[in-house]
Amino acid sequence: MKKVKKFIAVLAVLFIFSWLFCVTVSAAAGDVAGAVEQTWKTASVQVKAVVNNVVFPVCATVLAIFFFVKLGTAYFDCAPVEAI
């Protein structure tokens, strides 16, 4: 049983190392920096689209909610209290 666990652990470590270093192996002519730059160029369009279509509207909505909450609390702080 110990041998099987040890074998599975070694196999898992080898799999993780092969997964971590596959970018350097699959890069054309060993140009890792070029592969990373190319990946960023293709992904930058998607990142910009997500930021413009998701992040900015969410930030604007949160700020609008905070503004109206602050406006409401300021109104209730300054509202006159009628004497009984």
C-alpha positions as CSV (number, residue, x, y, z in Angstrom):
1,M,0.0,0.0,0.0
2,K,2.9,2.4,0.8
3,K,4.5,1.7,-2.6
4,V,1.3,2.5,-4.4
5,K,0.9,5.8,-2.5
6,K,4.5,6.7,-3.2
7,F,4.1,5.9,-6.9
8,I,1.0,8.0,-7.1
9,A,2.8,10.9,-5.3
10,V,5.8,10.7,-7.7
11,L,3.4,10.5,-10.7
12,A,1.6,13.6,-9.5
13,V,4.8,15.5,-9.0
14,L,6.0,14.6,-12.5
15,F,2.6,15.6,-13.9
16,I,2.7,19.0,-12.1
17,F,6.3,19.6,-13.3
18,S,5.4,18.7,-16.9
19,W,2.4,21.0,-16.7
20,L,4.4,23.9,-15.3
21,F,7.2,23.7,-17.9
22,C,5.1,22.9,-20.9
23,V,5.1,26.6,-22.0
24,T,8.9,26.6,-22.4
25,V,8.9,23.4,-24.3
26,S,6.1,24.4,-26.7
27,A,7.5,27.9,-27.3
28,A,8.8,28.3,-30.8
29,A,12.6,28.1,-31.0
30,G,12.8,28.6,-27.2
31,D,11.5,32.2,-27.4
32,V,9.5,32.2,-24.2
33,A,9.3,36.0,-24.0
34,G,7.9,36.1,-27.5
35,A,5.3,33.5,-26.6
36,V,4.3,35.5,-23.6
37,E,4.1,38.7,-25.6
38,Q,2.0,37.0,-28.2
39,T,-0.3,35.6,-25.7
40,W,-0.7,39.0,-24.0
41,K,-1.4,40.6,-27.4
42,T,-4.2,38.2,-28.1
43,A,-5.6,38.4,-24.6
44,S,-5.4,42.2,-24.2
45,V,-8.5,42.7,-26.4
46,Q,-10.5,40.3,-24.2
47,V,-9.2,41.9,-21.0
48,K,-10.1,45.4,-22.3
49,A,-13.6,44.2,-23.3
50,V,-14.2,42.7,-19.8
51,V,-12.9,45.8,-18.1
52,N,-15.0,48.1,-20.3
53,N,-18.2,46.0,-20.2
54,V,-18.1,44.6,-16.7
55,V,-15.7,46.3,-14.3
56,F,-16.5,49.9,-15.1
57,P,-20.3,49.4,-15.0
58,V,-20.1,47.6,-11.7
59,C,-17.9,50.3,-10.2
60,A,-20.4,53.0,-11.4
61,T,-23.3,51.1,-9.9
62,V,-21.6,50.7,-6.6
63,L,-20.7,54.3,-6.5
64,A,-24.2,55.3,-7.4
65,I,-25.6,53.1,-4.6
66,F,-23.2,54.7,-2.1
67,F,-24.1,58.1,-3.3
68,F,-27.8,57.6,-2.8
69,V,-27.3,55.9,0.6
70,K,-25.1,58.9,1.7
71,L,-27.8,61.3,0.4
72,G,-30.5,59.5,2.3
73,T,-28.5,59.4,5.5
74,A,-27.7,63.1,5.2
75,Y,-31.4,63.8,4.7
76,F,-32.4,61.9,7.8
77,D,-29.6,63.6,9.8
78,C,-30.9,67.1,8.9
79,A,-34.6,66.4,9.0
80,P,-36.4,68.5,11.5
81,V,-37.9,66.7,14.6
82,E,-41.4,67.8,15.6
83,A,-41.9,68.5,19.3
84,I,-44.5,66.4,21.1
